[in-house]
Amino acid sequence: MLAATDKYDLPTIIWAGRNDILQSIDSSVTEANIASMVAALESVGNENYVILSITNDLDEPSGSPGYNSVIAL
């Protein structure tokens, strides 16, 4: 995301969290990863970004740990 210096002025879409959703019950791992991406973008002057939410997987029924993690995030 930072290697393409000619694209810094274009919008960046951050869609993170699916791969690490179960690593932290309180979503702190995912939140820290997103914060790191935002900080990296802002450090090069790109404030043109949007952060998308993740969705529940079919294997995460209501009440399951995965479901609860996604809802909390």
PDB file of N, H, CA, C and O in Angstrom:
ATOM      1  N   MET A   1       0.820  -1.185   0.000  1.00  0.00           N
ATOM      2  CA  MET A   1       0.000   0.000   0.000  1.00  0.00           C
ATOM      3  C   MET A   1       0.864   1.248   0.000  1.00  0.00           C
ATOM      4  O   MET A   1       0.476   2.266  -0.573  1.00  0.00           O
ATOM      5  N   LEU A   2       2.017   1.188   0.626  1.00  0.00           N
ATOM      6  H   LEU A   2       2.332   0.361   1.091  1.00  0.00           H
ATOM      7  CA  LEU A   2       2.887   2.358   0.660  1.00  0.00           C
ATOM      8  C   LEU A   2       3.918   2.368  -0.465  1.00  0.00           C
ATOM      9  O   LEU A   2       4.541   3.399  -0.723  1.00  0.00           O
ATOM     10  N   ALA A   3       4.103   1.238  -1.134  1.00  0.00           N
ATOM     11  H   ALA A   3       3.597   0.401  -0.924  1.00  0.00           H
ATOM     12  CA  ALA A   3       5.123   1.151  -2.176  1.00  0.00           C
ATOM     13  C   ALA A   3       4.746   1.931  -3.436  1.00  0.00           C
ATOM     14  O   ALA A   3       5.630   2.391  -4.160  1.00  0.00           O
ATOM     15  N   ALA A   4       3.461   2.084  -3.706  1.00  0.00           N
ATOM     16  H   ALA A   4       2.744   1.710  -3.119  1.00  0.00           H
ATOM     17  CA  ALA A   4       3.011   2.760  -4.923  1.00  0.00           C
ATOM     18  C   ALA A   4       2.899   4.260  -4.662  1.00  0.00           C
ATOM     19  O   ALA A   4       1.800   4.792  -4.507  1.00  0.00           O
ATOM     20  N   THR A   5       4.038   4.931  -4.616  1.00  0.00           N
ATOM     21  H   THR A   5       4.931   4.499  -4.742  1.00  0.00           H
ATOM     22  CA  THR A   5       4.061   6.359  -4.252  1.00  0.00           C
ATOM     23  C   THR A   5       3.269   7.231  -5.222  1.00  0.00           C
ATOM     24  O   THR A   5       2.790   8.298  -4.837  1.00  0.00           O
ATOM     25  N   ASP A   6       3.126   6.801  -6.457  1.00  0.00           N
ATOM     26  H   ASP A   6       3.516   5.935  -6.769  1.00  0.00           H
ATOM     27  CA  ASP A   6       2.373   7.581  -7.439  1.00  0.00           C
ATOM     28  C   ASP A   6       0.863   7.512  -7.213  1.00  0.00           C
ATOM     29  O   ASP A   6       0.101   8.197  -7.895  1.00  0.00           O
ATOM     30  N   LYS A   7       0.435   6.696  -6.267  1.00  0.00           N
ATOM     31  H   LYS A   7       1.054   6.139  -5.712  1.00  0.00           H
ATOM     32  CA  LYS A   7      -0.997   6.524  -6.016  1.00  0.00           C
ATOM     33  C   LYS A   7      -1.435   7.089  -4.659  1.00  0.00           C
ATOM     34  O   LYS A   7      -2.565   6.855  -4.229  1.00  0.00           O
ATOM     35  N   TYR A   8      -0.560   7.820  -3.994  1.00  0.00           N
ATOM     36  H   TYR A   8       0.358   8.010  -4.343  1.00  0.00           H
ATOM     37  CA  TYR A   8      -0.889   8.350  -2.667  1.00  0.00           C
ATOM     38  C   TYR A   8      -2.115   9.250  -2.663  1.00  0.00           C
ATOM     39  O   TYR A   8      -2.810   9.337  -1.650  1.00  0.00           O
ATOM     40  N   ASP A   9      -2.392   9.917  -3.768  1.00  0.00           N
ATOM     41  H   ASP A   9      -1.828   9.847  -4.591  1.00  0.00           H
ATOM     42  CA  ASP A   9      -3.533  10.828  -3.794  1.00  0.00           C
ATOM     43  C   ASP A   9      -4.854  10.121  -4.114  1.00  0.00           C
ATOM     44  O   ASP A   9      -5.909  10.754  -4.088  1.00  0.00           O
ATOM     45  N   LEU A  10      -4.811   8.832  -4.412  1.00  0.00           N
ATOM     46  H   LEU A  10      -3.954   8.318  -4.433  1.00  0.00           H
ATOM     47  CA  LEU A  10      -6.024   8.068  -4.693  1.00  0.00           C
ATOM     48  C   LEU A  10      -6.633   7.532  -3.398  1.00  0.00           C
ATOM     49  O   LEU A  10      -5.917   7.335  -2.416  1.00  0.00           O
ATOM     50  N   PRO A  11      -7.939   7.294  -3.384  1.00  0.00           N
ATOM     51  CA  PRO A  11      -8.567   6.722  -2.182  1.00  0.00           C
ATOM     52  C   PRO A  11      -8.009   5.330  -1.873  1.00  0.00           C
ATOM     53  O   PRO A  11      -7.733   4.539  -2.774  1.00  0.00           O
ATOM     54  N   THR A  12      -7.853   5.058  -0.592  1.00  0.00           N
ATOM     55  H   THR A  12      -8.077   5.701   0.141  1.00  0.00           H
ATOM     56  CA  THR A  12      -7.397   3.750  -0.138  1.00  0.00           C
ATOM     57  C   THR A  12      -8.526   3.090   0.637  1.00  0.00           C
ATOM     58  O   THR A  12      -9.138   3.715   1.503  1.00  0.00           O
ATOM     59  N   ILE A  13      -8.798   1.848   0.333  1.00  0.00           N
ATOM     60  H   ILE A  13      -8.301   1.341  -0.371  1.00  0.00           H
ATOM     61  CA  ILE A  13      -9.832   1.096   1.040  1.00  0.00           C
ATOM     62  C   ILE A  13      -9.139   0.119   1.986  1.00  0.00           C
ATOM     63  O   ILE A  13      -8.334  -0.709   1.559  1.00  0.00           O
ATOM     64  N   ILE A  14      -9.457   0.226   3.266  1.00  0.00           N
ATOM     65  H   ILE A  14     -10.110   0.899   3.613  1.00  0.00           H
ATOM     66  CA  ILE A  14      -8.919  -0.688   4.275  1.00  0.00           C
ATOM     67  C   ILE A  14     -10.047  -1.628   4.676  1.00  0.00           C
ATOM     68  O   ILE A  14     -11.048  -1.210   5.257  1.00  0.00           O
ATOM     69  N   TRP A  15      -9.866  -2.888   4.358  1.00  0.00           N
ATOM     70  H   TRP A  15      -9.052  -3.227   3.886  1.00  0.00           H
ATOM     71  CA  TRP A  15     -10.861  -3.903   4.713  1.00  0.00           C
ATOM     72  C   TRP A  15     -10.116  -5.000   5.440  1.00  0.00           C
ATOM     73  O   TRP A  15      -9.730  -6.006   4.844  1.00  0.00           O
ATOM     74  N   ALA A  16      -9.917  -4.804   6.721  1.00  0.00           N
ATOM     75  H   ALA A  16     -10.231  -3.987   7.205  1.00  0.00           H
ATOM     76  CA  ALA A  16      -9.070  -5.682   7.522  1.00  0.00           C
ATOM     77  C   ALA A  16      -9.859  -6.296   8.669  1.00  0.00           C
ATOM     78  O   ALA A  16     -10.904  -5.789   9.077  1.00  0.00           O
ATOM     79  N   GLY A  17      -9.330  -7.400   9.175  1.00  0.00           N
ATOM     80  H   GLY A  17      -8.481  -7.812   8.844  1.00  0.00           H
ATOM     81  CA  GLY A  17      -9.920  -7.997  10.364  1.00  0.00           C
ATOM     82  C   GLY A  17     -10.344  -9.434  10.232  1.00  0.00           C
ATOM     83  O   GLY A  17     -10.398 -10.151  11.231  1.00  0.00           O
ATOM     84  N   ARG A  18     -10.643  -9.872   9.050  1.00  0.00           N
ATOM     85  H   ARG A  18     -10.599  -9.290   8.239  1.00  0.00           H
ATOM     86  CA  ARG A  18     -11.143 -11.234   8.884  1.00  0.00           C
ATOM     87  C   ARG A  18     -10.095 -12.268   9.291  1.00  0.00           C
ATOM     88  O   ARG A  18     -10.440 -13.259   9.934  1.00  0.00           O
ATOM     89  N   ASN A  19      -8.842 -12.070   8.940  1.00  0.00           N
ATOM     90  H   ASN A  19      -8.562 -11.264   8.418  1.00  0.00           H
ATOM     91  CA  ASN A  19      -7.811 -13.066   9.214  1.00  0.00           C
ATOM     92  C   ASN A  19      -7.413 -13.146  10.681  1.00  0.00           C
ATOM     93  O   ASN A  19      -6.915 -14.181  11.124  1.00  0.00           O
ATOM     94  N   ASP A  20      -7.618 -12.090  11.433  1.00  0.00           N
ATOM     95  H   ASP A  20      -8.022 -11.250  11.072  1.00  0.00           H
ATOM     96  CA  ASP A  20      -7.179 -12.100  12.832  1.00  0.00           C
ATOM     97  C   ASP A  20      -8.328 -11.924  13.826  1.00  0.00           C
ATOM     98  O   ASP A  20      -8.089 -11.581  14.984  1.00  0.00           O
ATOM     99  N   ILE A  21      -9.541 -12.147  13.402  1.00  0.00           N
ATOM    100  H   ILE A  21      -9.735 -12.425  12.461  1.00  0.00           H
ATOM    101  CA  ILE A  21     -10.701 -11.877  14.250  1.00  0.00           C
ATOM    102  C   ILE A  21     -10.717 -12.709  15.536  1.00  0.00           C
ATOM    103  O   ILE A  21     -11.215 -12.238  16.558  1.00  0.00           O
ATOM    104  N   LEU A  22     -10.195 -13.910  15.508  1.00  0.00           N
ATOM    105  H   LEU A  22      -9.790 -14.292  14.677  1.00  0.00           H
ATOM    106  CA  LEU A  22     -10.225 -14.751  16.704  1.00  0.00           C
ATOM    107  C   LEU A  22      -8.950 -14.655  17.548  1.00  0.00           C
ATOM    108  O   LEU A  22      -8.845 -15.328  18.574  1.00  0.00           O
ATOM    109  N   GLN A  23      -7.991 -13.840  17.139  1.00  0.00           N
ATOM    110  H   GLN A  23      -8.076 -13.294  16.306  1.00  0.00           H
ATOM    111  CA  GLN A  23      -6.748 -13.712  17.902  1.00  0.00           C
ATOM    112  C   GLN A  23      -6.930 -12.888  19.170  1.00  0.00           C
ATOM    113  O   GLN A  23      -6.128 -12.988  20.098  1.00  0.00           O
ATOM    114  N   SER A  24      -7.961 -12.089  19.212  1.00  0.00           N
ATOM    115  H   SER A  24      -8.613 -12.007  18.458  1.00  0.00           H
ATOM    116  CA  SER A  24      -8.149 -11.224  20.370  1.00  0.00           C
ATOM    117  C   SER A  24      -9.633 -11.112  20.673  1.00  0.00           C
ATOM    118  O   SER A  24     -10.405 -10.631  19.844  1.00  0.00           O
ATOM    119  N   ILE A  25     -10.031 -11.552  21.852  1.00  0.00           N
ATOM    120  H   ILE A  25      -9.403 -11.943  22.526  1.00  0.00           H
ATOM    121  CA  ILE A  25     -11.438 -11.500  22.239  1.00  0.00           C
ATOM    122  C   ILE A  25     -11.966 -10.075  22.233  1.00  0.00           C
ATOM    123  O   ILE A  25     -13.128  -9.852  21.895  1.00  0.00           O
ATOM    124  N   ASP A  26     -11.127  -9.099  22.605  1.00  0.00           N
ATOM    125  H   ASP A  26     -10.183  -9.280  22.880  1.00  0.00           H
ATOM    126  CA  ASP A  26     -11.591  -7.717  22.687  1.00  0.00           C
ATOM    127  C   ASP A  26     -11.287  -6.895  21.438  1.00  0.00           C
ATOM    128  O   ASP A  26     -11.371  -5.667  21.478  1.00  0.00           O
ATOM    129  N   SER A  27     -10.944  -7.528  20.361  1.00  0.00           N
ATOM    130  H   SER A  27     -10.875  -8.525  20.328  1.00  0.00           H
ATOM    131  CA  SER A  27     -10.691  -6.881  19.064  1.00  0.00           C
ATOM    132  C   SER A  27      -9.441  -6.016  19.052  1.00  0.00           C
ATOM    133  O   SER A  27      -9.232  -5.275  18.091  1.00  0.00           O
ATOM    134  N   SER A  28      -8.604  -6.080  20.076  1.00  0.00           N
ATOM    135  H   SER A  28      -8.774  -6.681  20.857  1.00  0.00           H
ATOM    136  CA  SER A  28      -7.449  -5.180  20.140  1.00  0.00           C
ATOM    137  C   SER A  28      -6.431  -5.449  19.037  1.00  0.00           C
ATOM    138  O   SER A  28      -5.788  -4.512  18.565  1.00  0.00           O
ATOM    139  N   VAL A  29      -6.265  -6.700  18.612  1.00  0.00           N
ATOM    140  H   VAL A  29      -6.788  -7.462  18.995  1.00  0.00           H
ATOM    141  CA  VAL A  29      -5.317  -7.013  17.539  1.00  0.00           C
ATOM    142  C   VAL A  29      -5.774  -6.358  16.242  1.00  0.00           C
ATOM    143  O   VAL A  29      -4.981  -5.706  15.564  1.00  0.00           O
ATOM    144  N   THR A  30      -7.032  -6.525  15.898  1.00  0.00           N
ATOM    145  H   THR A  30      -7.677  -7.056  16.449  1.00  0.00           H
ATOM    146  CA  THR A  30      -7.568  -5.951  14.669  1.00  0.00           C
ATOM    147  C   THR A  30      -7.522  -4.433  14.719  1.00  0.00           C
ATOM    148  O   THR A  30      -7.124  -3.793  13.745  1.00  0.00           O
ATOM    149  N   GLU A  31      -7.921  -3.855  15.831  1.00  0.00           N
ATOM    150  H   GLU A  31      -8.245  -4.374  16.622  1.00  0.00           H
ATOM    151  CA  GLU A  31      -7.909  -2.397  15.962  1.00  0.00           C
ATOM    152  C   GLU A  31      -6.493  -1.849  15.844  1.00  0.00           C
ATOM    153  O   GLU A  31      -6.285  -0.807  15.223  1.00  0.00           O
ATOM    154  N   ALA A  32      -5.523  -2.533  16.426  1.00  0.00           N
ATOM    155  H   ALA A  32      -5.691  -3.380  16.930  1.00  0.00           H
ATOM    156  CA  ALA A  32      -4.129  -2.094  16.331  1.00  0.00           C
ATOM    157  C   ALA A  32      -3.615  -2.203  14.896  1.00  0.00           C
ATOM    158  O   ALA A  32      -2.877  -1.332  14.437  1.00  0.00           O
ATOM    159  N   ASN A  33      -3.998  -3.259  14.187  1.00  0.00           N
ATOM    160  H   ASN A  33      -4.598  -3.967  14.560  1.00  0.00           H
ATOM    161  CA  ASN A  33      -3.584  -3.416  12.792  1.00  0.00           C
ATOM    162  C   ASN A  33      -4.157  -2.296  11.923  1.00  0.00           C
ATOM    163  O   ASN A  33      -3.449  -1.726  11.092  1.00  0.00           O
ATOM    164  N   ILE A  34      -5.419  -1.988  12.114  1.00  0.00           N
ATOM    165  H   ILE A  34      -5.994  -2.451  12.788  1.00  0.00           H
ATOM    166  CA  ILE A  34      -6.051  -0.907  11.343  1.00  0.00           C
ATOM    167  C   ILE A  34      -5.413   0.431  11.691  1.00  0.00           C
ATOM    168  O   ILE A  34      -5.139   1.235  10.801  1.00  0.00           O
ATOM    169  N   ALA A  35      -5.173   0.677  12.975  1.00  0.00           N
ATOM    170  H   ALA A  35      -5.395   0.023  13.698  1.00  0.00           H
ATOM    171  CA  ALA A  35      -4.530   1.926  13.397  1.00  0.00           C
ATOM    172  C   ALA A  35      -3.149   2.067  12.775  1.00  0.00           C
ATOM    173  O   ALA A  35      -2.747   3.168  12.398  1.00  0.00           O
ATOM    174  N   SER A  36      -2.426   0.967  12.667  1.00  0.00           N
ATOM    175  H   SER A  36      -2.753   0.073  12.973  1.00  0.00           H
ATOM    176  CA  SER A  36      -1.100   0.984  12.056  1.00  0.00           C
ATOM    177  C   SER A  36      -1.190   1.348  10.573  1.00  0.00           C
ATOM    178  O   SER A  36      -0.370   2.118  10.074  1.00  0.00           O
ATOM    179  N   MET A  37      -2.178   0.799   9.868  1.00  0.00           N
ATOM    180  H   MET A  37      -2.844   0.173  10.273  1.00  0.00           H
ATOM    181  CA  MET A  37      -2.363   1.119   8.454  1.00  0.00           C
ATOM    182  C   MET A  37      -2.708   2.587   8.264  1.00  0.00           C
ATOM    183  O   MET A  37      -2.173   3.248   7.375  1.00  0.00           O
ATOM    184  N   VAL A  38      -3.598   3.091   9.096  1.00  0.00           N
ATOM    185  H   VAL A  38      -4.033   2.554   9.819  1.00  0.00           H
ATOM    186  CA  VAL A  38      -3.999   4.496   9.017  1.00  0.00           C
ATOM    187  C   VAL A  38      -2.799   5.397   9.301  1.00  0.00           C
ATOM    188  O   VAL A  38      -2.580   6.379   8.591  1.00  0.00           O
ATOM    189  N   ALA A  39      -2.026   5.071  10.326  1.00  0.00           N
ATOM    190  H   ALA A  39      -2.204   4.273  10.902  1.00  0.00           H
ATOM    191  CA  ALA A  39      -0.846   5.878  10.656  1.00  0.00           C
ATOM    192  C   ALA A  39       0.150   5.885   9.503  1.00  0.00           C
ATOM    193  O   ALA A  39       0.744   6.920   9.200  1.00  0.00           O
ATOM    194  N   ALA A  40       0.336   4.735   8.861  1.00  0.00           N
ATOM    195  H   ALA A  40      -0.147   3.894   9.107  1.00  0.00           H
ATOM    196  CA  ALA A  40       1.261   4.652   7.731  1.00  0.00           C
ATOM    197  C   ALA A  40       0.785   5.519   6.572  1.00  0.00           C
ATOM    198  O   ALA A  40       1.583   6.218   5.948  1.00  0.00           O
ATOM    199  N   LEU A  41      -0.500   5.477   6.286  1.00  0.00           N
ATOM    200  H   LEU A  41      -1.149   4.909   6.793  1.00  0.00           H
ATOM    201  CA  LEU A  41      -1.047   6.314   5.216  1.00  0.00           C
ATOM    202  C   LEU A  41      -0.878   7.788   5.532  1.00  0.00           C
ATOM    203  O   LEU A  41      -0.436   8.568   4.688  1.00  0.00           O
ATOM    204  N   GLU A  42      -1.230   8.162   6.743  1.00  0.00           N
ATOM    205  H   GLU A  42      -1.589   7.528   7.429  1.00  0.00           H
ATOM    206  CA  GLU A  42      -1.144   9.565   7.125  1.00  0.00           C
ATOM    207  C   GLU A  42       0.298  10.061   7.168  1.00  0.00           C
ATOM    208  O   GLU A  42       0.553  11.247   6.962  1.00  0.00           O
ATOM    209  N   SER A  43       1.243   9.157   7.434  1.00  0.00           N
ATOM    210  H   SER A  43       1.036   8.193   7.601  1.00  0.00           H
ATOM    211  CA  SER A  43       2.654   9.563   7.486  1.00  0.00           C
ATOM    212  C   SER A  43       3.179   9.990   6.119  1.00  0.00           C
ATOM    213  O   SER A  43       4.164  10.723   6.034  1.00  0.00           O
ATOM    214  N   VAL A  44       2.527   9.535   5.052  1.00  0.00           N
ATOM    215  H   VAL A  44       1.727   8.940   5.122  1.00  0.00           H
ATOM    216  CA  VAL A  44       2.930   9.929   3.701  1.00  0.00           C
ATOM    217  C   VAL A  44       1.962  10.951   3.105  1.00  0.00           C
ATOM    218  O   VAL A  44       2.007  11.243   1.910  1.00  0.00           O
ATOM    219  N   GLY A  45       1.094  11.483   3.952  1.00  0.00           N
ATOM    220  H   GLY A  45       1.058  11.245   4.923  1.00  0.00           H
ATOM    221  CA  GLY A  45       0.182  12.534   3.509  1.00  0.00           C
ATOM    222  C   GLY A  45      -1.110  12.067   2.881  1.00  0.00           C
ATOM    223  O   GLY A  45      -1.841  12.881   2.317  1.00  0.00           O
ATOM    224  N   ASN A  46      -1.415  10.791   2.957  1.00  0.00           N
ATOM    225  H   ASN A  46      -0.821  10.130   3.415  1.00  0.00           H
ATOM    226  CA  ASN A  46      -2.664  10.279   2.392  1.00  0.00           C
ATOM    227  C   ASN A  46      -3.712  10.197   3.490  1.00  0.00           C
ATOM    228  O   ASN A  46      -3.653   9.331   4.363  1.00  0.00           O
ATOM    229  N   GLU A  47      -4.670  11.110   3.433  1.00  0.00           N
ATOM    230  H   GLU A  47      -4.718  11.813   2.723  1.00  0.00           H
ATOM    231  CA  GLU A  47      -5.790  11.068   4.369  1.00  0.00           C
ATOM    232  C   GLU A  47      -7.084  10.750   3.630  1.00  0.00           C
ATOM    233  O   GLU A  47      -8.179  11.019   4.124  1.00  0.00           O
ATOM    234  N   ASN A  48      -6.942  10.179   2.450  1.00  0.00           N
ATOM    235  H   ASN A  48      -6.053   9.960   2.049  1.00  0.00           H
ATOM    236  CA  ASN A  48      -8.065   9.835   1.597  1.00  0.00           C
ATOM    237  C   ASN A  48      -8.289   8.322   1.673  1.00  0.00           C
ATOM    238  O   ASN A  48      -7.906   7.580   0.769  1.00  0.00           O
ATOM    239  N   TYR A  49      -8.915   7.881   2.768  1.00  0.00           N
ATOM    240  H   TYR A  49      -9.226   8.484   3.503  1.00  0.00           H
ATOM    241  CA  TYR A  49      -9.124   6.448   2.967  1.00  0.00           C
ATOM    242  C   TYR A  49     -10.484   6.201   3.615  1.00  0.00           C
ATOM    243  O   TYR A  49     -11.087   7.100   4.202  1.00  0.00           O
ATOM    244  N   VAL A  50     -10.941   4.976   3.494  1.00  0.00           N
ATOM    245  H   VAL A  50     -10.451   4.246   3.017  1.00  0.00           H
ATOM    246  CA  VAL A  50     -12.170   4.537   4.141  1.00  0.00           C
ATOM    247  C   VAL A  50     -11.890   3.170   4.761  1.00  0.00           C
ATOM    248  O   VAL A  50     -11.167   2.354   4.190  1.00  0.00           O
ATOM    249  N   ILE A  51     -12.470   2.932   5.932  1.00  0.00           N
ATOM    250  H   ILE A  51     -13.057   3.595   6.396  1.00  0.00           H
ATOM    251  CA  ILE A  51     -12.306   1.662   6.630  1.00  0.00           C
ATOM    252  C   ILE A  51     -13.631   0.916   6.565  1.00  0.00           C
ATOM    253  O   ILE A  51     -14.652   1.410   7.044  1.00  0.00           O
ATOM    254  N   LEU A  52     -13.614  -0.264   5.977  1.00  0.00           N
ATOM    255  H   LEU A  52     -12.785  -0.666   5.588  1.00  0.00           H
ATOM    256  CA  LEU A  52     -14.822  -1.074   5.846  1.00  0.00           C
ATOM    257  C   LEU A  52     -14.931  -2.059   7.005  1.00  0.00           C
ATOM    258  O   LEU A  52     -13.929  -2.478   7.583  1.00  0.00           O
ATOM    259  N   SER A  53     -16.139  -2.407   7.320  1.00  0.00           N
ATOM    260  H   SER A  53     -16.953  -2.066   6.850  1.00  0.00           H
ATOM    261  CA  SER A  53     -16.406  -3.405   8.349  1.00  0.00           C
ATOM    262  C   SER A  53     -16.312  -4.803   7.750  1.00  0.00           C
ATOM    263  O   SER A  53     -16.500  -4.990   6.548  1.00  0.00           O
ATOM    264  N   ILE A  54     -16.023  -5.768   8.591  1.00  0.00           N
ATOM    265  H   ILE A  54     -15.870  -5.616   9.567  1.00  0.00           H
ATOM    266  CA  ILE A  54     -16.060  -7.159   8.134  1.00  0.00           C
ATOM    267  C   ILE A  54     -17.451  -7.725   8.405  1.00  0.00           C
ATOM    268  O   ILE A  54     -18.228  -7.163   9.176  1.00  0.00           O
ATOM    269  N   THR A  55     -17.742  -8.836   7.764  1.00  0.00           N
ATOM    270  H   THR A  55     -17.110  -9.293   7.138  1.00  0.00           H
ATOM    271  CA  THR A  55     -19.031  -9.490   7.961  1.00  0.00           C
ATOM    272  C   THR A  55     -18.818 -10.868   8.570  1.00  0.00           C
ATOM    273  O   THR A  55     -17.724 -11.430   8.511  1.00  0.00           O
ATOM    274  N   ASN A  56     -19.867 -11.391   9.145  1.00  0.00           N
ATOM    275  H   ASN A  56     -20.755 -10.934   9.193  1.00  0.00           H
ATOM    276  CA  ASN A  56     -19.788 -12.729   9.737  1.00  0.00           C
ATOM    277  C   ASN A  56     -19.682 -13.790   8.655  1.00  0.00           C
ATOM    278  O   ASN A  56     -20.227 -13.643   7.561  1.00  0.00           O
ATOM    279  N   ASP A  57     -18.975 -14.853   8.978  1.00  0.00           N
ATOM    280  H   ASP A  57     -18.532 -14.972   9.867  1.00  0.00           H
ATOM    281  CA  ASP A  57     -18.812 -16.005   8.106  1.00  0.00           C
ATOM    282  C   ASP A  57     -19.987 -16.958   8.344  1.00  0.00           C
ATOM    283  O   ASP A  57     -20.658 -16.870   9.372  1.00  0.00           O
ATOM    284  N   LEU A  58     -20.232 -17.853   7.412  1.00  0.00           N
ATOM    285  H   LEU A  58     -19.687 -17.925   6.577  1.00  0.00           H
ATOM    286  CA  LEU A  58     -21.304 -18.842   7.575  1.00  0.00           C
ATOM    287  C   LEU A  58     -21.068 -19.754   8.777  1.00  0.00           C
ATOM    288  O   LEU A  58     -22.018 -20.285   9.352  1.00  0.00           O
ATOM    289  N   ASP A  59     -19.792 -19.936   9.158  1.00  0.00           N
ATOM    290  H   ASP A  59     -19.020 -19.504   8.691  1.00  0.00           H
ATOM    291  CA  ASP A  59     -19.449 -20.787  10.298  1.00  0.00           C
ATOM    292  C   ASP A  59     -19.473 -20.036  11.627  1.00  0.00           C
ATOM    293  O   ASP A  59     -18.953 -20.532  12.626  1.00  0.00           O
ATOM    294  N   GLU A  60     -20.067 -18.853  11.649  1.00  0.00           N
ATOM    295  H   GLU A  60     -20.490 -18.449  10.837  1.00  0.00           H
ATOM    296  CA  GLU A  60     -20.128 -18.041  12.859  1.00  0.00           C
ATOM    297  C   GLU A  60     -21.581 -17.701  13.199  1.00  0.00           C
ATOM    298  O   GLU A  60     -22.015 -16.562  13.025  1.00  0.00           O
ATOM    299  N   PRO A  61     -22.320 -18.683  13.679  1.00  0.00           N
ATOM    300  CA  PRO A  61     -23.722 -18.426  14.002  1.00  0.00           C
ATOM    301  C   PRO A  61     -23.838 -17.491  15.209  1.00  0.00           C
ATOM    302  O   PRO A  61     -22.889 -17.311  15.972  1.00  0.00           O
ATOM    303  N   SER A  62     -24.992 -16.920  15.353  1.00  0.00           N
ATOM    304  H   SER A  62     -25.763 -17.066  14.733  1.00  0.00           H
ATOM    305  CA  SER A  62     -25.254 -16.023  16.471  1.00  0.00           C
ATOM    306  C   SER A  62     -24.864 -16.673  17.793  1.00  0.00           C
ATOM    307  O   SER A  62     -25.255 -17.803  18.087  1.00  0.00           O
ATOM    308  N   GLY A  63     -24.076 -15.929  18.592  1.00  0.00           N
ATOM    309  H   GLY A  63     -23.758 -15.012  18.354  1.00  0.00           H
ATOM    310  CA  GLY A  63     -23.653 -16.427  19.887  1.00  0.00           C
ATOM    311  C   GLY A  63     -22.305 -17.120  19.887  1.00  0.00           C
ATOM    312  O   GLY A  63     -21.749 -17.367  20.957  1.00  0.00           O
ATOM    313  N   SER A  64     -21.762 -17.443  18.719  1.00  0.00           N
ATOM    314  H   SER A  64     -22.214 -17.243  17.850  1.00  0.00           H
ATOM    315  CA  SER A  64     -20.457 -18.110  18.664  1.00  0.00           C
ATOM    316  C   SER A  64     -19.349 -17.087  18.945  1.00  0.00           C
ATOM    317  O   SER A  64     -19.569 -15.884  18.806  1.00  0.00           O
ATOM    318  N   PRO A  65     -18.158 -17.562  19.339  1.00  0.00           N
ATOM    319  CA  PRO A  65     -17.054 -16.629  19.596  1.00  0.00           C
ATOM    320  C   PRO A  65     -16.722 -15.745  18.390  1.00  0.00           C
ATOM    321  O   PRO A  65     -16.482 -14.548  18.546  1.00  0.00           O
ATOM    322  N   GLY A  66     -16.708 -16.327  17.200  1.00  0.00           N
ATOM    323  H   GLY A  66     -16.903 -17.300  17.073  1.00  0.00           H
ATOM    324  CA  GLY A  66     -16.432 -15.549  15.997  1.00  0.00           C
ATOM    325  C   GLY A  66     -17.483 -14.488  15.756  1.00  0.00           C
ATOM    326  O   GLY A  66     -17.152 -13.344  15.444  1.00  0.00           O
ATOM    327  N   TYR A  67     -18.739 -14.851  15.896  1.00  0.00           N
ATOM    328  H   TYR A  67     -19.008 -15.780  16.149  1.00  0.00           H
ATOM    329  CA  TYR A  67     -19.840 -13.899  15.727  1.00  0.00           C
ATOM    330  C   TYR A  67     -19.694 -12.745  16.713  1.00  0.00           C
ATOM    331  O   TYR A  67     -19.790 -11.578  16.335  1.00  0.00           O
ATOM    332  N   ASN A  68     -19.461 -13.081  17.970  1.00  0.00           N
ATOM    333  H   ASN A  68     -19.382 -14.030  18.277  1.00  0.00           H
ATOM    334  CA  ASN A  68     -19.352 -12.051  18.998  1.00  0.00           C
ATOM    335  C   ASN A  68     -18.162 -11.123  18.736  1.00  0.00           C
ATOM    336  O   ASN A  68     -18.249  -9.920  18.983  1.00  0.00           O
ATOM    337  N   SER A  69     -17.047 -11.680  18.236  1.00  0.00           N
ATOM    338  H   SER A  69     -16.976 -12.657  18.036  1.00  0.00           H
ATOM    339  CA  SER A  69     -15.890 -10.855  17.927  1.00  0.00           C
ATOM    340  C   SER A  69     -16.179  -9.873  16.803  1.00  0.00           C
ATOM    341  O   SER A  69     -15.799  -8.705  16.877  1.00  0.00           O
ATOM    342  N   VAL A  70     -16.855 -10.354  15.756  1.00  0.00           N
ATOM    343  H   VAL A  70     -17.163 -11.304  15.696  1.00  0.00           H
ATOM    344  CA  VAL A  70     -17.192  -9.485  14.636  1.00  0.00           C
ATOM    345  C   VAL A  70     -18.143  -8.376  15.080  1.00  0.00           C
ATOM    346  O   VAL A  70     -17.960  -7.213  14.721  1.00  0.00           O
ATOM    347  N   ILE A  71     -19.145  -8.739  15.852  1.00  0.00           N
ATOM    348  H   ILE A  71     -19.294  -9.684  16.143  1.00  0.00           H
ATOM    349  CA  ILE A  71     -20.106  -7.730  16.329  1.00  0.00           C
ATOM    350  C   ILE A  71     -19.415  -6.693  17.218  1.00  0.00           C
ATOM    351  O   ILE A  71     -19.719  -5.503  17.134  1.00  0.00           O
ATOM    352  N   ALA A  72     -18.493  -7.137  18.063  1.00  0.00           N
ATOM    353  H   ALA A  72     -18.246  -8.103  18.131  1.00  0.00           H
ATOM    354  CA  ALA A  72     -17.774  -6.209  18.950  1.00  0.00           C
ATOM    355  C   ALA A  72     -16.886  -5.261  18.155  1.00  0.00           C
ATOM    356  O   ALA A  72     -16.754  -4.086  18.499  1.00  0.00           O
ATOM    357  N   LEU A  73     -16.271  -5.782  17.080  1.00  0.00           N
ATOM    358  H   LEU A  73     -16.377  -6.736  16.801  1.00  0.00           H
ATOM    359  CA  LEU A  73     -15.397  -4.950  16.270  1.00  0.00           C
ATOM    360  C   LEU A  73     -16.199  -3.925  15.503  1.00  0.00           C
ATOM    361  O   LEU A  73     -15.629  -3.127  14.759  1.00  0.00           O
TER     362      LEU A  73
END
